[in-house]
Every structure is written in structure tokens, then in C-alpha cells.
């Protein structure tokens, strides 16, 4: 009787198994996005610095804090310990934190449309002013020489 042939496949060692179980390694020398955050589905997100009344303005505009543990939206803004935040400036007497806040996508789109309408109206007013004679009191006017718009307003 002949001995069974050894399998050509090498049996994994303990170290191989540990390496496979370990989470994907992030090298220290590579680029890392420190303020990367993904808003929950149906929301748009951004970071707000805790300076002056900035957070209160955001809350009044409909922005909501996000929760550290669930990565979801907080029902109230009363518990500062559970908010997603990052230290952005420690060179002042008190550290400044940025909070990741979200707003419903529909409200965000409305805000963006209002902002675009305001910009469009300002551009119209700039372009509407007729050029004046050189040397007159009001000789600093805008004269459009090229269309530099990147997207339609």
C-alpha cells in the first residue's frame, strides 16, 4: 500500500489566521481625511464650528446634530456628549470644535435654490448698469468681457 500524497495546499498558520481576522490596516504615512463623515440616507451634512452663535444659527435653520454611537440623527440637541465632533483649533484660550450636522435633503435643496437665485439677481444687477463716460464721477463700472460662468444659474 502507498502512503497518501501530501496536499500541495499549505495549511494556514496561526499568524496567517490572525492577519486575516485583523481589520484593514491604515498606514501612518498616508493621507487621511480627518473630517470625513457620511450623512444618513435622505440627509445632507456639513461641519459647523462652535464659534459665536454659529451652532444656534444652524439649529434655527433646521440643521440637526448627529449621534456618535448610531451615526444617526439626534432627536434633541440637549446631550453634547453624544454629538459627532472634532477638535479644529486648540491654539486659543478655549478649544474650538466642529460638529457634524445634517439637514433633510429637501430643505437643503430649497436653501441651495434660494442661494442660486440671490447670486443670479446680483449678477443681473451688475450687468444691467450702463457704462459711463471715462473720467466721470462714476467711471468704475463692470463691463462684461467674457462669459466665465461654469454652470447655468
Backbone as JSON Lines, residues from 0, in Angstrom:
{"i":0,"aa":"X","n":[0.83,-1.17,0.0],"ca":[0.0,0.0,0.0],"c":[0.88,1.25,0.0]}
{"i":1,"aa":"X","n":[0.45,2.28,-0.76],"ca":[1.24,3.5,-0.86],"c":[0.71,4.55,0.12]}
{"i":2,"aa":"X","n":[1.59,5.38,0.57],"ca":[1.21,6.46,1.51],"c":[0.43,7.53,0.74]}
{"i":3,"aa":"X","n":[-0.58,8.13,1.41],"ca":[-1.35,9.19,0.73],"c":[-0.43,10.36,0.38]}
{"i":4,"aa":"X","n":[-0.7,10.94,-0.77],"ca":[0.11,12.08,-1.21],"c":[-0.23,13.3,-0.37]}
{"i":5,"aa":"X","n":[0.79,14.09,-0.09],"ca":[0.58,15.33,0.66],"c":[-0.08,16.35,-0.26]}
{"i":6,"aa":"X","n":[-1.0,17.09,0.32],"ca":[-1.7,18.1,-0.44],"c":[-0.75,19.24,-0.78]}
{"i":7,"aa":"X","n":[-0.81,19.79,-2.02],"ca":[0.07,20.9,-2.38],"c":[-0.34,22.21,-1.7]}
{"i":8,"aa":"X","n":[-1.54,22.26,-1.13],"ca":[-2.01,23.47,-0.47],"c":[-1.46,23.5,0.95]}
{"i":9,"aa":"X","n":[-0.82,24.6,1.29],"ca":[-0.21,24.76,2.6],"c":[-1.29,25.1,3.62]}
{"i":10,"aa":"X","n":[-1.25,24.45,4.75],"ca":[-2.21,24.72,5.83],"c":[-1.87,26.08,6.44]}
{"i":11,"aa":"X","n":[-2.89,26.96,6.65],"ca":[-2.59,28.29,7.2],"c":[-2.07,28.19,8.64]}
{"i":12,"aa":"X","n":[-1.11,29.04,8.93],"ca":[-0.56,29.09,10.28],"c":[-1.43,29.99,11.15]}
{"i":13,"aa":"X","n":[-1.12,29.99,12.44],"ca":[-1.86,30.86,13.38],"c":[-1.7,32.33,12.97]}
{"i":14,"aa":"X","n":[-0.5,32.7,12.59],"ca":[-0.23,34.08,12.18],"c":[-1.06,34.46,10.95]}
{"i":15,"aa":"X","n":[-1.19,33.52,10.0],"ca":[-2.0,33.78,8.8],"c":[-3.45,34.03,9.17]}
{"i":16,"aa":"X","n":[-3.97,33.22,10.1],"ca":[-5.36,33.38,10.53],"c":[-5.57,34.71,11.24]}
{"i":17,"aa":"X","n":[-4.6,35.11,12.09],"ca":[-4.72,36.39,12.8],"c":[-4.7,37.55,11.82]}
{"i":18,"aa":"X","n":[-3.81,37.49,10.81],"ca":[-3.73,38.54,9.8],"c":[-5.04,38.67,9.03]}
{"i":19,"aa":"X","n":[-5.67,37.57,8.76],"ca":[-6.93,37.58,8.0],"c":[-8.06,38.18,8.82]}
{"i":20,"aa":"X","n":[-8.04,37.97,10.13],"ca":[-9.1,38.48,11.0],"c":[-8.93,39.97,11.3]}
{"i":21,"aa":"X","n":[-7.69,40.45,11.3],"ca":[-7.41,41.84,11.66],"c":[-8.05,42.8,10.66]}
{"i":22,"aa":"X","n":[-8.53,43.92,11.17],"ca":[-9.14,44.94,10.31],"c":[-8.1,45.49,9.34]}
{"i":23,"aa":"X","n":[-8.57,46.07,8.25],"ca":[-7.66,46.63,7.26],"c":[-6.8,47.69,7.93]}
{"i":24,"aa":"X","n":[-5.5,47.57,7.73],"ca":[-4.54,48.46,8.35],"c":[-4.49,49.8,7.63]}
{"i":25,"aa":"X","n":[-4.37,50.89,8.4],"ca":[-4.24,52.23,7.83],"c":[-2.83,52.72,8.12]}
{"i":26,"aa":"X","n":[-1.98,52.82,7.1],"ca":[-0.6,53.27,7.32],"c":[-0.56,54.69,7.89]}
{"i":27,"aa":"X","n":[0.4,54.95,8.75],"ca":[0.54,56.27,9.36],"c":[1.07,57.31,8.38]}
{"i":28,"aa":"X","n":[1.79,56.88,7.35],"ca":[2.41,57.83,6.43],"c":[1.47,58.3,5.33]}
{"i":29,"aa":"X","n":[0.35,57.66,5.15],"ca":[-0.56,58.01,4.06],"c":[-1.45,59.2,4.4]}
{"i":30,"aa":"X","n":[-2.17,59.68,3.39],"ca":[-3.13,60.77,3.6],"c":[-4.37,60.23,4.28]}
{"i":31,"aa":"X","n":[-4.83,60.97,5.26],"ca":[-6.05,60.57,5.96],"c":[-6.97,61.78,6.05]}
{"i":32,"aa":"X","n":[-8.23,61.55,5.77],"ca":[-9.21,62.62,5.87],"c":[-9.73,62.65,7.31]}
{"i":33,"aa":"X","n":[-9.38,63.69,8.03],"ca":[-9.75,63.76,9.44],"c":[-11.22,64.16,9.65]}
{"i":34,"aa":"X","n":[-11.77,64.87,8.69],"ca":[-13.14,65.36,8.84],"c":[-14.1,64.64,7.9]}
{"i":35,"aa":"X","n":[-13.82,63.41,7.6],"ca":[-14.69,62.65,6.7],"c":[-15.89,62.12,7.5]}
{"i":36,"aa":"X","n":[-17.07,62.41,7.03],"ca":[-18.3,61.93,7.66],"c":[-19.35,61.74,6.57]}
{"i":37,"aa":"X","n":[-20.15,60.72,6.73],"ca":[-21.2,60.44,5.76],"c":[-22.55,60.66,6.4]}
{"i":38,"aa":"X","n":[-23.37,61.52,5.81],"ca":[-24.7,61.76,6.38],"c":[-25.61,60.55,6.17]}
{"i":39,"aa":"X","n":[-26.6,60.37,7.04],"ca":[-27.56,59.29,6.84],"c":[-28.32,59.49,5.53]}
{"i":40,"aa":"X","n":[-28.91,58.44,5.02],"ca":[-29.66,58.49,3.77],"c":[-30.79,59.52,3.89]}
{"i":41,"aa":"X","n":[-30.96,60.34,2.87],"ca":[-32.02,61.35,2.84],"c":[-31.62,62.66,3.49]}
{"i":42,"aa":"X","n":[-30.35,62.77,3.91],"ca":[-29.86,63.98,4.56],"c":[-28.62,64.49,3.84]}
{"i":43,"aa":"X","n":[-28.33,65.77,4.01],"ca":[-27.1,66.38,3.54],"c":[-26.36,66.86,4.79]}
{"i":44,"aa":"X","n":[-25.04,66.73,4.81],"ca":[-24.3,67.08,6.02],"c":[-23.16,68.05,5.77]}
{"i":45,"aa":"X","n":[-22.75,68.71,6.85],"ca":[-21.59,69.6,6.82],"c":[-21.11,69.83,8.24]}
{"i":46,"aa":"X","n":[-19.91,70.37,8.35],"ca":[-19.31,70.67,9.66],"c":[-19.57,72.12,10.01]}
{"i":47,"aa":"X","n":[-19.92,72.36,11.28],"ca":[-20.1,73.72,11.8],"c":[-19.16,73.93,12.97]}
{"i":48,"aa":"X","n":[-18.37,75.02,12.93],"ca":[-17.51,75.36,14.06],"c":[-18.34,75.94,15.19]}
{"i":49,"aa":"X","n":[-17.96,75.61,16.41],"ca":[-18.64,76.13,17.59],"c":[-18.04,77.48,17.97]}
{"i":50,"aa":"X","n":[-18.31,78.48,17.16],"ca":[-17.82,79.83,17.4],"c":[-19.0,80.78,17.41]}
{"i":51,"aa":"X","n":[-19.04,81.63,18.4],"ca":[-20.14,82.59,18.5],"c":[-21.48,81.88,18.55]}
{"i":52,"aa":"X","n":[-22.42,82.33,17.74],"ca":[-23.76,81.74,17.74],"c":[-23.96,80.84,16.53]}
{"i":53,"aa":"X","n":[-22.87,80.36,15.95],"ca":[-22.93,79.56,14.72],"c":[-23.79,78.3,14.86]}
{"i":54,"aa":"X","n":[-23.64,77.57,15.97],"ca":[-24.44,76.35,16.16],"c":[-25.92,76.68,16.32]}
{"i":55,"aa":"X","n":[-26.22,77.74,17.04],"ca":[-27.62,78.12,17.23],"c":[-28.24,78.55,15.9]}
{"i":56,"aa":"X","n":[-27.47,79.25,15.08],"ca":[-27.97,79.63,13.75],"c":[-28.28,78.39,12.92]}
{"i":57,"aa":"X","n":[-27.41,77.4,13.01],"ca":[-27.63,76.16,12.26],"c":[-28.89,75.45,12.75]}
{"i":58,"aa":"X","n":[-29.07,75.37,14.05],"ca":[-30.26,74.73,14.62],"c":[-31.52,75.47,14.17]}
{"i":59,"aa":"X","n":[-31.47,76.8,14.21],"ca":[-32.62,77.6,13.79],"c":[-32.94,77.4,12.3]}
{"i":60,"aa":"X","n":[-31.92,77.08,11.51],"ca":[-32.12,76.87,10.07],"c":[-32.54,75.44,9.74]}
{"i":61,"aa":"X","n":[-32.66,74.59,10.76],"ca":[-33.14,73.22,10.52],"c":[-32.08,72.15,10.56]}
{"i":62,"aa":"X","n":[-30.83,72.5,10.85],"ca":[-29.76,71.52,10.93],"c":[-29.85,70.75,12.24]}
{"i":63,"aa":"X","n":[-29.5,69.46,12.22],"ca":[-29.58,68.58,13.39],"c":[-28.22,67.97,13.68]}
{"i":64,"aa":"X","n":[-27.93,67.74,14.97],"ca":[-26.69,67.08,15.35],"c":[-26.76,65.6,14.99]}
{"i":65,"aa":"X","n":[-25.6,64.98,14.8],"ca":[-25.55,63.54,14.55],"c":[-24.99,62.84,15.78]}
{"i":66,"aa":"X","n":[-25.38,61.58,15.96],"ca":[-25.03,60.79,17.13],"c":[-23.76,59.98,16.88]}
{"i":67,"aa":"X","n":[-22.83,59.99,17.85],"ca":[-21.58,59.23,17.73],"c":[-21.81,57.74,17.6]}
{"i":68,"aa":"X","n":[-22.64,57.19,18.46],"ca":[-22.78,55.74,18.54],"c":[-23.59,55.15,17.39]}
{"i":69,"aa":"X","n":[-24.67,55.79,17.01],"ca":[-25.53,55.22,15.98],"c":[-25.26,55.8,14.6]}
{"i":70,"aa":"X","n":[-24.46,56.86,14.53],"ca":[-24.21,57.59,13.27],"c":[-25.52,58.07,12.65]}
{"i":71,"aa":"X","n":[-26.52,58.25,13.49],"ca":[-27.81,58.73,13.02],"c":[-28.06,60.14,13.53]}
{"i":72,"aa":"X","n":[-29.27,60.59,13.37],"ca":[-29.65,61.94,13.76],"c":[-30.12,61.94,15.2]}
{"i":73,"aa":"X","n":[-29.69,62.94,15.98],"ca":[-30.14,63.06,17.36],"c":[-31.53,63.7,17.39]}
{"i":74,"aa":"X","n":[-32.39,63.19,18.24],"ca":[-33.74,63.74,18.35],"c":[-33.7,65.13,18.98]}
{"i":75,"aa":"X","n":[-32.78,65.34,19.91],"ca":[-32.66,66.66,20.53],"c":[-31.19,67.02,20.61]}
{"i":76,"aa":"X","n":[-30.92,68.27,20.84],"ca":[-29.53,68.71,20.91],"c":[-29.11,68.94,22.35]}
{"i":77,"aa":"X","n":[-29.81,68.32,23.32],"ca":[-29.54,68.56,24.72],"c":[-28.32,67.83,25.27]}
{"i":78,"aa":"X","n":[-27.88,66.72,24.67],"ca":[-26.78,65.94,25.21],"c":[-25.51,66.14,24.39]}
{"i":79,"aa":"X","n":[-24.66,67.09,24.78],"ca":[-23.47,67.38,23.99],"c":[-22.47,66.21,23.92]}
{"i":80,"aa":"X","n":[-22.52,65.28,24.87],"ca":[-21.58,64.17,24.89],"c":[-21.76,63.17,23.78]}
{"i":81,"aa":"X","n":[-22.9,63.13,23.15],"ca":[-23.14,62.13,22.1],"c":[-23.03,62.7,20.69]}
{"i":82,"aa":"X","n":[-22.72,63.97,20.56],"ca":[-22.62,64.61,19.24],"c":[-21.31,64.24,18.54]}
{"i":83,"aa":"X","n":[-21.37,64.08,17.21],"ca":[-20.16,63.85,16.42],"c":[-19.44,65.19,16.32]}
{"i":84,"aa":"X","n":[-18.17,65.21,16.79],"ca":[-17.4,66.45,16.75],"c":[-15.92,66.13,16.61]}
{"i":85,"aa":"X","n":[-15.15,67.16,16.23],"ca":[-13.71,67.02,16.09],"c":[-13.06,68.34,16.52]}
{"i":86,"aa":"X","n":[-11.92,68.24,17.17],"ca":[-11.18,69.42,17.59],"c":[-10.54,70.07,16.37]}
{"i":87,"aa":"X","n":[-10.84,71.35,16.12],"ca":[-10.32,72.02,14.93],"c":[-9.32,73.12,15.25]}
{"i":88,"aa":"X","n":[-9.3,73.62,16.48],"ca":[-8.36,74.68,16.84],"c":[-8.13,74.64,18.34]}
{"i":89,"aa":"X","n":[-6.9,74.36,18.73],"ca":[-6.58,74.34,20.16],"c":[-5.64,75.46,20.55]}
{"i":90,"aa":"X","n":[-5.36,76.38,19.64],"ca":[-4.41,77.45,19.9],"c":[-5.03,78.64,20.63]}
{"i":91,"aa":"X","n":[-6.31,78.62,20.82],"ca":[-6.99,79.7,21.53],"c":[-7.07,79.36,23.0]}
{"i":92,"aa":"X","n":[-7.6,80.29,23.79],"ca":[-7.73,80.02,25.23],"c":[-8.67,78.84,25.49]}
{"i":93,"aa":"X","n":[-9.69,78.71,24.65],"ca":[-10.6,77.57,24.74],"c":[-10.57,76.83,23.41]}
{"i":94,"aa":"X","n":[-10.57,75.5,23.43],"ca":[-10.54,74.77,22.16],"c":[-11.81,74.99,21.34]}
{"i":95,"aa":"X","n":[-11.67,74.93,20.02],"ca":[-12.82,75.08,19.12],"c":[-13.1,73.71,18.5]}
{"i":96,"aa":"X","n":[-14.36,73.3,18.58],"ca":[-14.78,72.03,17.99],"c":[-15.67,72.3,16.79]}
{"i":97,"aa":"X","n":[-15.61,71.39,15.81],"ca":[-16.53,71.41,14.68],"c":[-17.48,70.25,14.89]}
{"i":98,"aa":"X","n":[-18.78,70.48,14.69],"ca":[-19.81,69.46,14.86],"c":[-20.36,69.08,13.5]}
{"i":99,"aa":"X","n":[-20.52,67.78,13.28],"ca":[-21.11,67.31,12.03],"c":[-22.63,67.35,12.19]}
{"i":100,"aa":"X","n":[-23.28,68.17,11.36],"ca":[-24.72,68.34,11.44],"c":[-25.34,67.99,10.09]}
{"i":101,"aa":"X","n":[-26.6,67.6,10.13],"ca":[-27.31,67.2,8.91],"c":[-28.63,67.93,8.79]}
{"i":102,"aa":"X","n":[-29.11,68.01,7.55],"ca":[-30.4,68.61,7.28],"c":[-31.09,67.73,6.24]}
{"i":103,"aa":"X","n":[-32.4,67.69,6.25],"ca":[-33.13,66.88,5.28],"c":[-32.76,67.37,3.87]}
{"i":104,"aa":"X","n":[-32.6,66.43,2.97],"ca":[-32.17,66.74,1.6],"c":[-33.1,67.75,0.93]}
{"i":105,"aa":"X","n":[-34.39,67.62,1.17],"ca":[-35.36,68.54,0.56],"c":[-35.12,69.98,1.03]}
{"i":106,"aa":"X","n":[-34.88,70.17,2.32],"ca":[-34.61,71.52,2.85],"c":[-33.29,72.05,2.31]}
{"i":107,"aa":"X","n":[-32.3,71.17,2.2],"ca":[-31.0,71.57,1.66],"c":[-31.15,72.08,0.23]}
{"i":108,"aa":"X","n":[-31.92,71.35,-0.59],"ca":[-32.13,71.75,-1.99],"c":[-32.84,73.11,-2.06]}
{"i":109,"aa":"X","n":[-33.82,73.33,-1.18],"ca":[-34.5,74.63,-1.14],"c":[-33.52,75.76,-0.81]}
{"i":110,"aa":"X","n":[-32.65,75.52,0.17],"ca":[-31.65,76.53,0.55],"c":[-30.71,76.84,-0.61]}
{"i":111,"aa":"X","n":[-30.26,75.79,-1.32],"ca":[-29.34,75.97,-2.44],"c":[-30.01,76.74,-3.57]}
{"i":112,"aa":"X","n":[-31.29,76.46,-3.82],"ca":[-32.03,77.17,-4.87],"c":[-32.17,78.65,-4.52]}
{"i":113,"aa":"X","n":[-32.45,78.96,-3.25],"ca":[-32.57,80.35,-2.81],"c":[-31.24,81.07,-2.95]}
{"i":114,"aa":"X","n":[-30.15,80.39,-2.6],"ca":[-28.82,80.99,-2.72],"c":[-28.49,81.27,-4.19]}
{"i":115,"aa":"X","n":[-28.8,80.32,-5.08],"ca":[-28.53,80.49,-6.51],"c":[-29.35,81.65,-7.09]}
{"i":116,"aa":"X","n":[-30.6,81.79,-6.64],"ca":[-31.45,82.89,-7.12],"c":[-30.88,84.24,-6.69]}
{"i":117,"aa":"X","n":[-30.36,84.3,-5.47],"ca":[-29.77,85.54,-4.97],"c":[-28.53,85.91,-5.79]}
{"i":118,"aa":"X","n":[-27.69,84.94,-6.09],"ca":[-26.48,85.19,-6.87],"c":[-26.87,85.63,-8.28]}
{"i":119,"aa":"X","n":[-27.85,84.96,-8.85],"ca":[-28.3,85.3,-10.2],"c":[-28.81,86.74,-10.26]}
{"i":120,"aa":"X","n":[-29.56,87.16,-9.27],"ca":[-30.08,88.53,-9.22],"c":[-28.94,89.54,-9.08]}
{"i":121,"aa":"X","n":[-27.94,89.23,-8.27],"ca":[-26.79,90.13,-8.11],"c":[-26.05,90.28,-9.43]}
{"i":122,"aa":"X","n":[-25.84,89.18,-10.14],"ca":[-25.15,89.24,-11.44],"c":[-25.96,90.08,-12.42]}
{"i":123,"aa":"X","n":[-27.28,89.93,-12.42],"ca":[-28.14,90.74,-13.31],"c":[-27.97,92.22,-13.02]}
{"i":124,"aa":"X","n":[-27.95,92.59,-11.73],"ca":[-27.81,93.99,-11.34],"c":[-26.45,94.54,-11.77]}
{"i":125,"aa":"X","n":[-25.42,93.73,-11.65],"ca":[-24.08,94.17,-12.05],"c":[-24.04,94.41,-13.55]}
{"i":126,"aa":"X","n":[-24.59,93.48,-14.3],"ca":[-24.54,93.58,-15.76],"c":[-25.49,94.63,-16.31]}
{"i":127,"aa":"X","n":[-26.54,94.99,-15.59],"ca":[-27.55,95.93,-16.07],"c":[-27.06,97.38,-16.09]}
{"i":128,"aa":"X","n":[-26.13,97.72,-15.21],"ca":[-25.68,99.1,-15.08],"c":[-24.99,99.54,-16.38]}
{"i":129,"aa":"X","n":[-25.45,100.62,-17.01],"ca":[-24.85,101.05,-18.29],"c":[-23.47,101.65,-18.07]}
{"i":130,"aa":"X","n":[-22.57,101.43,-19.04],"ca":[-21.24,102.03,-18.9],"c":[-21.33,103.56,-18.98]}
{"i":131,"aa":"X","n":[-20.44,104.23,-18.29],"ca":[-20.44,105.71,-18.27],"c":[-19.22,106.22,-19.03]}
{"i":132,"aa":"X","n":[-19.21,107.51,-19.23],"ca":[-18.08,108.15,-19.9],"c":[-16.84,108.07,-19.01]}
{"i":133,"aa":"X","n":[-15.69,107.8,-19.61],"ca":[-14.44,107.74,-18.84],"c":[-14.16,109.1,-18.23]}
{"i":134,"aa":"X","n":[-13.69,109.11,-17.03],"ca":[-13.37,110.36,-16.36],"c":[-14.53,110.93,-15.57]}
{"i":135,"aa":"X","n":[-15.71,110.37,-15.71],"ca":[-16.83,110.89,-14.94],"c":[-16.71,110.41,-13.5]}
{"i":136,"aa":"X","n":[-17.58,110.94,-12.7],"ca":[-17.61,110.64,-11.28],"c":[-17.82,109.15,-11.01]}
{"i":137,"aa":"X","n":[-18.56,108.48,-11.87],"ca":[-18.92,107.08,-11.68],"c":[-18.28,106.2,-12.76]}
{"i":138,"aa":"X","n":[-16.93,106.32,-12.92],"ca":[-16.31,105.61,-14.03],"c":[-15.85,104.19,-13.68]}
{"i":139,"aa":"X","n":[-16.07,103.73,-12.47],"ca":[-15.69,102.37,-12.11],"c":[-16.93,101.48,-12.2]}
{"i":140,"aa":"X","n":[-17.12,100.91,-13.38],"ca":[-18.27,100.05,-13.61],"c":[-17.81,98.71,-14.13]}
{"i":141,"aa":"X","n":[-18.67,97.76,-14.03],"ca":[-18.39,96.42,-14.53],"c":[-18.72,96.36,-16.01]}
{"i":142,"aa":"X","n":[-17.79,95.89,-16.81],"ca":[-18.02,95.69,-18.23],"c":[-17.7,94.22,-18.51]}
{"i":143,"aa":"X","n":[-18.71,93.5,-18.9],"ca":[-18.53,92.06,-19.13],"c":[-17.75,91.87,-20.42]}
{"i":144,"aa":"X","n":[-16.59,91.18,-20.3],"ca":[-15.78,90.94,-21.47],"c":[-15.76,89.46,-21.87]}
{"i":145,"aa":"X","n":[-16.12,88.59,-20.95],"ca":[-16.14,87.16,-21.26],"c":[-17.16,86.47,-20.37]}
{"i":146,"aa":"X","n":[-17.68,85.38,-20.84],"ca":[-18.61,84.61,-20.03],"c":[-17.82,83.58,-19.24]}
{"i":147,"aa":"X","n":[-17.64,83.83,-17.96],"ca":[-16.82,82.96,-17.12],"c":[-17.65,82.01,-16.27]}
{"i":148,"aa":"X","n":[-18.95,81.97,-16.51],"ca":[-19.79,81.1,-15.69],"c":[-19.46,79.65,-15.97]}
{"i":149,"aa":"X","n":[-19.44,78.85,-14.91],"ca":[-19.11,77.43,-15.03],"c":[-20.38,76.59,-15.15]}
{"i":150,"aa":"X","n":[-21.46,77.12,-14.62],"ca":[-22.73,76.39,-14.72],"c":[-23.84,77.41,-14.84]}
{"i":151,"aa":"X","n":[-24.94,77.02,-15.44],"ca":[-26.05,77.98,-15.59],"c":[-26.65,78.3,-14.23]}
{"i":152,"aa":"X","n":[-26.96,79.57,-14.04],"ca":[-27.59,79.99,-12.77],"c":[-29.08,79.96,-12.86]}
